[in-house]
Amino acid sequence: MTSFRRAGFTLLAGTACIALSACGADDVASPGTGGNVIINPAPSPSPSPSPSPTPTPGVTPASGCPTIADPQGLTDGGTITGPTGTYRVCVLPSRINKSITLTRIAGLLYQLPGRVDVGTDGGATASANDTNVTLTIEPGVIIYANTGVAWLAVNRGNKIHAVGTATQPIIFTSRDNVLGLNTDSSSGQWGGVVLMGRAPVTDCTVAPNATPGTAQCERQTEGAVDPAYYGGATPGDSSGEMSFVQIRYSGYVLSANNELQSLTLEGVGSGTKLDHIMSFNSSDDGAEFFGGHVNMKHFVAIGAEDDNLDTDAGVQGKFQYVLAIQRSGVGDTMIEADSDNSVDGNIPRQHTYLSNFTFIQRSTIGSDKAAMLLRGGTDYNMSNGIVISPDYTCLNISRPATIQAANGAQDDLGPPVFQSVVMQCGTPTYLGTNGVTDAQVKAVFGAGSHNNSDTFSPTLANLFMNGAKEAAVAPVDAHAIDAFFDTTDHIGAVRDGNDSWYAGWTCDSATANLGNGNSCTSLPTD
């Protein structure tokens, strides 16, 4: 993990000088005359004009912070100045106790001063004691973390409603990003966004003897010093909605050996709506899912330094249109599914379905030893996918429980399933570990059947758009696998150059040009 730079910034308490500096050449009269002035018959030389003031670039600060419904209100934190201009800073309270709306105001940023809780944890089951707080964030709002240990915690029984648009995404980022100190390799500068729900989980940690998948089975958020519990017995639980959201430069270590990532979903139920979410340069995973019943479409992970899609603790997950691209020589896996441990036979067993994905694996190092690691008895179904890993093993499967035959009594759907998945791999192509052989992994993938190939030569354009060879691969009907999925006429996340679901609401970097004209190292100014 890269180190967190505690770069200072200037807080300006007054606004008079800001108001003046906001004036451009057209707003301030120039002392020049614009020509000769005849005072007497003899002409007098025209005075040399003084230069007009240089306009302050970009954004000018809002005059103050808006009023919110929570009695604690927003604290005026003065101003912060970076290369895109100067902004009013409005500091969120450490706990939001009433439903509030963060409105988009020109020249204004909202700040996470540390851990910010949305409501108070209502426990594993709904009750009259629930605080029922909803944090609503308007399109175009930018929220930045003022410190490495800052993170947003949406507690059980409360919700987030962060719904941006394709032209005005919501951005969560770091102070260094505002100050213009970041590069395309910066990471790990704050915690991230965490949603905690009441859907079933396994690997009970709060009460280790509890029955997995019940309301008594709860877990504590990794890295949280204070209680941040999740889990329950409500599969359809809702933690709200997130759409058209960027989460940049996250993954700070909150406690020894524990760090968050851009987006952490814990016991989140199927009532939660998740789509069009971007993770940029997380020092841990792009997104990690602990249990719950999670559905998500249109996920972009760029530059994650650990795994891109990490699923654990009995998650029942469905993901479609996933684009994951690593920085060169950085990162671990595209997929890390579950954990090998003493409780990996817990029920509910992990069932994860993934369709229409494009993985660009640029790392040749990592503890998981391959672009994709399936372990812990996980049941995994992958369809319509492209895996580009020319210098690294493509698939590692660990433990016989992960490839054992279907068994309803153990909630086991059988070995992992691959359909219309093509791979470009390093040597060896397959790796079996902890009781699984390389040959068994090869047999599970099934190259040459179900439109699968492990000798694919890609023709991708602009790094990730399907070309002629990708278009020639017949897709499987993912909707027939599960009604959540769309039926598509292509494999991969991006059909071709005319498919632009990823553009506009994301940001660009040296790692991946997504066609936005807006760098991840800068803030948007429109």
C-alpha positions in Angstrom: 0.0 0.0 0.0 1.3 3.4 -0.8 1.9 5.8 2.0 -0.6 8.5 2.8 0.8 12.0 2.3 -0.4 14.4 4.9 0.0 17.4 2.6 -1.1 20.6 4.2 -3.5 23.1 2.7 -4.4 26.7 3.4 -7.7 27.5 5.1 -8.9 31.0 4.2 -11.3 32.4 6.8 -12.3 35.5 4.9 -14.1 35.8 1.6 -13.4 39.4 0.6 -10.1 38.6 -1.1 -11.7 35.6 -2.8 -14.5 37.8 -4.2 -11.9 40.2 -5.6 -9.7 37.5 -7.1 -12.7 36.1 -8.9 -12.9 39.1 -11.1 -11.5 38.7 -14.6 -10.2 41.2 -17.1 -13.7 42.0 -18.3 -14.9 42.8 -14.8 -12.2 45.2 -13.6 -11.7 48.5 -15.4 -8.2 48.9 -17.0 -6.5 52.3 -16.4 -5.5 52.5 -20.0 -7.1 55.3 -22.1 -7.5 53.4 -25.3 -6.1 56.3 -27.4 -4.7 59.9 -27.3 -6.6 62.6 -25.3 -6.4 66.2 -26.7 -6.1 68.6 -23.7 -4.7 71.6 -25.7 -3.7 71.9 -29.3 -0.4 70.1 -28.4 -1.0 66.3 -28.0 0.2 64.6 -24.9 1.5 61.1 -25.0 -0.8 58.4 -24.1 0.0 56.8 -20.8 1.2 53.2 -20.8 -1.7 50.9 -19.8 -1.3 48.9 -16.6 -1.8 45.1 -17.0 -5.3 43.8 -16.1 -5.4 41.6 -13.1 -4.8 37.9 -13.8 -8.1 36.0 -13.2 -8.0 33.3 -10.5 -8.3 30.0 -12.5 -11.4 27.9 -12.2 -13.8 27.6 -9.3 -14.6 30.3 -6.8 -15.9 29.5 -3.3 -19.6 29.4 -2.4 -20.5 32.0 0.2 -21.4 29.5 2.9 -22.7 26.1 3.8 -26.4 25.1 3.2 -28.7 24.3 6.0 -29.5 20.6 6.5 -32.2 18.9 8.5 -29.9 17.4 11.1 -29.7 19.8 14.1 -25.9 19.4 14.2 -25.7 21.0 10.8 -22.7 21.4 8.6 -19.6 23.1 9.9 -18.0 25.8 7.8 -14.4 24.6 7.4 -13.2 27.7 5.5 -11.8 27.2 2.0 -9.4 24.8 0.2 -7.5 25.7 -2.9 -6.2 23.5 -5.6 -5.4 23.7 -9.3 -9.1 23.8 -10.3 -9.9 26.7 -8.0 -11.0 27.5 -4.5 -13.9 25.8 -2.7 -16.0 26.4 0.4 -15.6 23.4 2.7 -18.7 22.1 4.6 -17.8 19.5 7.2 -20.2 16.7 7.8 -21.1 15.8 11.4 -19.5 12.5 12.7 -23.0 11.0 13.0 -26.0 12.0 10.9 -29.0 11.5 13.1 -31.7 12.8 10.7 -32.3 12.3 7.0 -30.4 15.0 5.1 -29.7 16.1 1.5 -26.3 17.2 0.3 -27.2 19.6 -2.5 -24.8 20.5 -5.3 -23.7 24.1 -5.0 -21.1 25.6 -7.3 -17.8 26.2 -5.4 -18.6 23.9 -2.5 -17.2 20.6 -1.3 -18.4 18.4 1.5 -15.8 16.9 3.8 -15.6 13.7 5.8 -13.6 14.7 8.9 -13.2 11.1 10.0 -15.6 8.2 10.3 -19.1 9.5 9.4 -22.0 7.3 10.4 -25.3 7.4 8.6 -27.8 6.8 11.5 -27.2 4.4 14.3 -26.9 0.6 14.0 -30.4 -0.8 14.5 -29.2 -4.4 15.0 -29.8 -7.5 13.0 -33.6 -7.2 12.8 -35.8 -4.2 12.1 -37.5 -2.6 15.1 -39.1 0.6 16.3 -35.7 1.6 17.5 -34.4 2.0 14.0 -33.2 5.6 13.3 -34.3 5.2 9.6 -31.9 7.9 8.4 -31.3 8.4 4.7 -28.3 10.3 3.4 -29.3 11.8 0.0 -26.5 13.1 -2.3 -27.4 15.1 -5.4 -25.8 14.6 -8.8 -22.5 16.4 -9.2 -21.7 16.5 -5.4 -18.1 16.0 -4.5 -17.2 14.6 -1.0 -13.6 14.4 0.1 -11.9 12.8 3.1 -9.8 15.1 5.2 -7.8 12.3 6.8 -6.7 8.7 6.0 -9.0 7.2 8.7 -12.1 8.9 7.2 -14.8 6.7 5.8 -18.6 6.7 5.3 -20.5 4.1 7.3 -24.1 3.4 6.4 -25.4 1.5 9.3 -28.1 -1.2 9.4 -31.6 0.2 9.3 -30.4 3.3 7.4 -29.8 4.1 3.8 -27.8 6.1 1.3 -29.4 7.6 -1.8 -26.4 8.6 -3.9 -27.8 8.9 -7.4 -25.7 10.8 -9.9 -26.2 11.1 -13.7 -24.1 10.2 -16.7 -23.0 13.8 -17.0 -22.9 14.7 -13.3 -21.5 11.7 -11.3 -21.1 11.9 -7.5 -17.5 11.8 -6.5 -15.9 10.5 -3.3 -12.2 11.3 -3.1 -9.3 12.4 -1.0 -7.9 15.7 0.1 -4.8 15.3 -2.0 -7.0 14.9 -5.1 -8.6 18.3 -4.3 -5.1 19.9 -3.8 -3.8 18.5 -7.1 -1.1 16.4 -5.5 -2.1 13.1 -6.9 -0.7 11.2 -9.8 -2.0 8.2 -11.7 -0.3 5.9 -9.2 -1.5 7.6 -6.0 -3.7 5.4 -3.7 -4.7 4.6 -0.1 -5.5 8.1 1.0 -8.7 7.4 2.9 -11.1 4.6 3.9 -14.0 4.3 1.5 -17.7 3.8 1.4 -19.2 1.0 3.5 -22.8 -0.2 3.4 -23.9 -2.5 6.3 -27.1 -4.5 5.9 -29.3 -7.3 7.4 -29.0 -10.0 4.7 -27.5 -13.3 5.8 -23.8 -13.8 6.2 -21.5 -16.7 7.3 -18.2 -16.8 9.2 -19.9 -15.3 12.3 -17.4 -13.2 14.3 -19.5 -11.3 16.9 -20.9 -14.6 18.3 -18.7 -17.3 16.8 -21.1 -20.1 17.9 -24.1 -18.6 16.2 -25.8 -20.4 13.3 -24.6 -19.0 10.0 -27.3 -17.2 7.9 -29.4 -16.3 11.0 -30.0 -13.0 12.7 -27.6 -14.2 15.4 -24.7 -14.4 12.9 -23.1 -11.0 12.7 -19.7 -9.7 11.6 -17.6 -6.7 12.4 -16.3 -4.5 9.6 -12.6 -5.2 8.8 -10.4 -2.4 10.1 -13.1 -0.6 12.1 -11.8 0.2 15.6 -15.3 0.9 17.0 -18.3 -1.4 16.4 -19.6 -1.5 12.8 -21.7 -4.7 12.7 -23.6 -6.3 9.8 -25.6 -9.4 9.1 -29.1 -10.7 9.7 -31.8 -12.8 8.2 -33.4 -10.5 5.7 -32.3 -11.3 2.1 -34.3 -8.5 0.6 -32.9 -5.8 2.9 -32.2 -2.4 1.4 -29.3 -0.1 2.1 -30.5 2.4 -0.5 -29.2 3.2 -3.9 -25.9 4.1 -5.5 -25.7 5.0 -9.2 -23.2 7.0 -11.3 -20.6 7.2 -8.5 -16.9 7.5 -8.6 -14.8 6.4 -5.6 -11.2 7.5 -5.9 -7.9 6.9 -4.0 -9.3 4.8 -1.2 -8.0 1.8 0.9 -6.3 3.4 3.9 -5.2 1.0 6.7 -7.7 1.6 9.6 -6.0 -1.0 11.9 -3.2 -3.6 11.8 -3.5 -5.6 8.5 -7.0 -4.4 7.8 -7.9 -1.8 5.2 -11.0 -0.8 3.4 -11.5 -0.5 -0.3 -13.5 1.8 -2.6 -16.8 0.1 -1.9 -17.4 -2.5 0.8 -20.8 -4.2 0.9 -21.5 -6.2 4.0 -24.7 -8.2 4.5 -26.3 -5.9 1.9 -29.7 -7.2 0.6 -31.2 -7.5 -2.8 -33.4 -4.4 -2.1 -30.2 -2.3 -2.6 -29.8 -0.8 -6.1 -26.2 -0.6 -7.4 -25.2 0.4 -10.9 -22.6 2.5 -12.7 -20.0 2.6 -10.0 -16.3 3.3 -10.6 -13.4 2.4 -8.3 -10.2 4.2 -9.1 -6.8 3.4 -7.5 -7.9 1.6 -4.4 -4.9 0.3 -2.5 -6.9 -2.8 -1.6 -9.8 -4.2 -3.6 -11.9 -2.5 -6.2 -15.0 -3.7 -4.3 -15.4 -6.4 -1.6 -18.6 -8.2 -0.7 -19.1 -9.9 2.6 -22.2 -12.1 2.5 -25.6 -10.7 1.6 -27.7 -10.8 -1.6 -26.0 -8.3 -3.9 -26.9 -7.4 -7.4 -24.9 -4.9 -9.5 -24.5 -3.8 -13.1 -21.9 -1.6 -14.8 -18.9 -1.7 -12.5 -15.6 -0.2 -13.5 -12.4 -1.0 -11.5 -9.2 0.8 -12.6 -5.9 0.4 -10.8 -6.9 -1.7 -7.8 -3.8 -2.8 -5.9 -5.2 -6.1 -4.6 -8.3 -7.8 -6.1 -10.9 -6.2 -8.3 -14.0 -8.3 -7.3 -13.6 -10.0 -3.9 -16.5 -12.1 -2.6 -16.7 -13.8 0.8 -18.8 -14.9 3.8 -21.6 -16.6 1.9 -22.4 -13.8 -0.6 -25.2 -14.5 -3.1 -24.0 -12.2 -5.8 -25.0 -11.3 -9.4 -22.8 -9.0 -11.5 -23.1 -7.9 -15.1 -21.0 -5.5 -17.2 -17.7 -5.5 -15.2 -14.7 -3.8 -16.6 -11.5 -4.3 -14.6 -8.1 -3.0 -15.6 -4.9 -3.1 -13.6 -2.0 -0.8 -13.6 1.1 -2.3 -15.0 2.9 -4.5 -12.5 0.4 -3.7 -9.7 -2.4 -5.7 -8.2 -3.3 -9.3 -7.4 -6.4 -10.9 -8.9 -9.3 -10.0 -11.0 -11.5 -12.3 -8.9 -10.9 -13.6 -5.4 -13.8 -15.8 -4.3 -14.2 -16.8 -0.7 -11.6 -18.0 1.8 -10.0 -21.3 2.7 -10.7 -21.6 6.4 -12.2 -23.8 9.1 -15.7 -22.5 8.4 -15.7 -22.6 4.6 -18.4 -25.2 4.7 -20.9 -22.8 6.3 -24.3 -22.5 4.8 -25.4 -20.4 2.9 -22.5 -21.2 0.6 -21.3 -18.5 -1.7 -23.2 -18.5 -5.1 -21.8 -15.9 -7.4 -22.9 -15.3 -11.0 -20.9 -13.0 -13.3 -21.7 -12.1 -16.9 -20.3 -9.8 -19.6 -16.9 -9.0 -18.1 -13.6 -7.9 -19.5 -10.5 -8.4 -17.3 -7.1 -6.8 -18.2 -4.6 -8.5 -16.0 -1.3 -6.6 -16.0 0.3 -8.0 -12.9 2.6 -11.1 -12.8 2.8 -11.1 -9.0 0.4 -11.8 -6.2 -0.4 -14.1 -3.4 -3.3 -15.7 -5.3 -0.9 -16.9 -8.1 -3.4 -16.3 -10.9 -5.7 -13.8 -12.5 -8.7 -15.6 -10.9 -8.8 -17.5 -7.6 -11.8 -19.7 -6.7 -11.6 -21.3 -3.3 -13.4 -21.9 0.0 -16.0 -24.1 -1.6 -17.5 -21.3 -3.6 -20.0 -21.9 -6.3 -19.2 -19.6 -9.2 -20.8 -19.2 -12.6 -19.0 -17.1 -15.3 -20.4 -16.4 -18.7 -19.7 -14.1 -21.7 -16.2 -13.1 -20.4 -12.8 -12.0 -21.7 -9.7 -12.6 -19.6 -6.5 -11.0 -20.9 -3.5 -12.3 -18.8 -0.7 -13.0 -21.3 2.0 -13.1 -18.7 0.3 -14.8 -15.8 -1.7 -18.0 -15.0 -5.4 -17.4 -15.7 -7.2 -19.7 -13.2 -6.4 -21.1 -9.8 -8.8 -23.3 -7.9 -8.1 -24.3 -4.3 -9.5 -27.2 -2.2 -11.6 -30.2 -3.4 -14.7 -28.7 -1.8 -14.7 -26.0 -4.5 -15.0 -28.6 -7.3 -17.1 -31.2 -5.6 -20.4 -32.5 -7.1 -23.7 -30.7 -6.4 -25.2 -31.5 -3.1 -28.5 -29.8 -2.0 -27.9 -30.7 1.6 -24.7 -28.7 1.6 -26.2 -25.9 -0.5 -23.6 -26.9 -3.2 -24.4 -26.2 -6.8 -21.3 -28.2 -8.0 -18.0 -27.2 -9.6 -17.6 -23.7 -11.1 -19.3 -23.2 -14.5 -17.7 -21.4 -17.5 -19.7 -20.5 -20.6 -18.5 -18.4 -23.6 -15.4 -17.3 -21.7 -12.2 -16.7 -23.6 -8.7 -16.3 -22.1 -5.2 -15.3 -23.2 -3.0 -16.8 -20.5 0.6 -17.1 -19.4 2.3 -20.4 -18.5 0.9 -22.5 -16.8 -2.6 -21.7 -17.9 -4.1 -23.5 -14.9 -3.1 -24.0 -11.3 -4.6 -26.3 -8.7 -3.7 -25.8 -5.1 -4.5 -27.4 -1.7 -5.6 -30.8 -3.0 -6.7 -29.8 -6.5 -4.5 -30.6 -9.5 -3.8 -28.5 -12.5 -5.5 -31.1 -14.7 -8.7 -30.8 -12.6 -8.7 -27.0 -13.0 -8.3 -27.4 -16.8 -11.2 -29.9 -16.9 -13.5 -27.5 -14.9 -12.8 -24.7 -17.3 -13.6 -26.9 -20.2 -11.7 -25.3 -23.1 -13.2 -26.3 -26.4 -16.7 -26.8 -25.0 -19.4 -24.2 -24.2 -17.6 -21.7 -26.5 -14.7 -21.5 -24.0 -11.1 -21.0 -25.2 -7.8 -20.8 -23.3 -5.8 -19.9 -26.4 -7.6 -16.8 -27.4 -5.7 -14.0 -29.4 -7.5 -10.8 -28.6 -8.3 -8.0 -31.1 -9.5 -5.5 -28.5 -9.5 -1.8 -29.5 -8.5 0.9 -27.1 -7.5 -1.8 -24.6 -11.0 -3.0 -23.7 -13.5 -2.6 -26.6 -14.4 -5.8 -28.5 -12.9 -6.3 -32.0 -13.5 -8.8 -34.7 -12.4 -11.9 -32.8 -14.4 -11.1 -29.7 -17.5 -10.4 -31.9 -17.1 -13.8 -33.4 -17.6 -15.6 -30.1 -21.2 -16.6 -29.6 -22.6 -15.5 -26.3 -24.8 -17.5 -24.0 -28.1 -16.1 -23.0 -27.3 -15.0 -19.4 -31.0 -14.1 -18.8 -31.7 -17.8 -19.0 -29.2 -18.4 -16.2 -30.9 -15.8 -14.0 -33.6 -13.2 -14.7 -31.4 -10.5 -13.2 -29.2 -10.6 -16.3 -29.8 -8.9 -19.6 -29.7 -10.9 -22.8 -26.8 -9.6 -24.9 -25.5 -10.2 -28.4 -21.8 -10.1 -27.3 -19.3 -11.4 -24.8 -17.2 -9.0 -22.7 -18.1 -5.8 -20.9 -18.0 -3.4 -24.0 -19.6 -4.6 -27.2 -17.6 -2.3 -29.6 -16.7 1.3 -30.2 -20.4 2.3 -30.3 -21.1 0.9 -26.8 -20.4 3.8 -24.4 -22.1 2.8 -21.1 -18.8 3.4 -19.3 -18.2 6.9 -20.7 -19.1 10.4 -19.3 -19.5 9.5 -15.6 -16.0 7.9 -15.2 -12.6 9.6 -15.2 -9.5 9.0 -17.4 -6.0 8.0 -16.4 -2.7 6.7 -17.9 -4.1 3.2 -17.0 -7.3 3.5 -19.1 -8.6 6.2 -21.3 -12.4 5.9 -20.9 -13.1 8.8 -23.3 -14.2 11.4 -20.8 -11.6 14.2 -21.2 -11.6 14.4 -17.4 -8.5 13.2 -15.6 -8.9 11.2 -12.3 -6.1 13.4 -10.9 -8.3 16.5 -11.2 -11.7 17.6 -10.1 -14.4 18.4 -12.7 -15.0 22.1 -13.0 -18.4 22.2 -14.8 
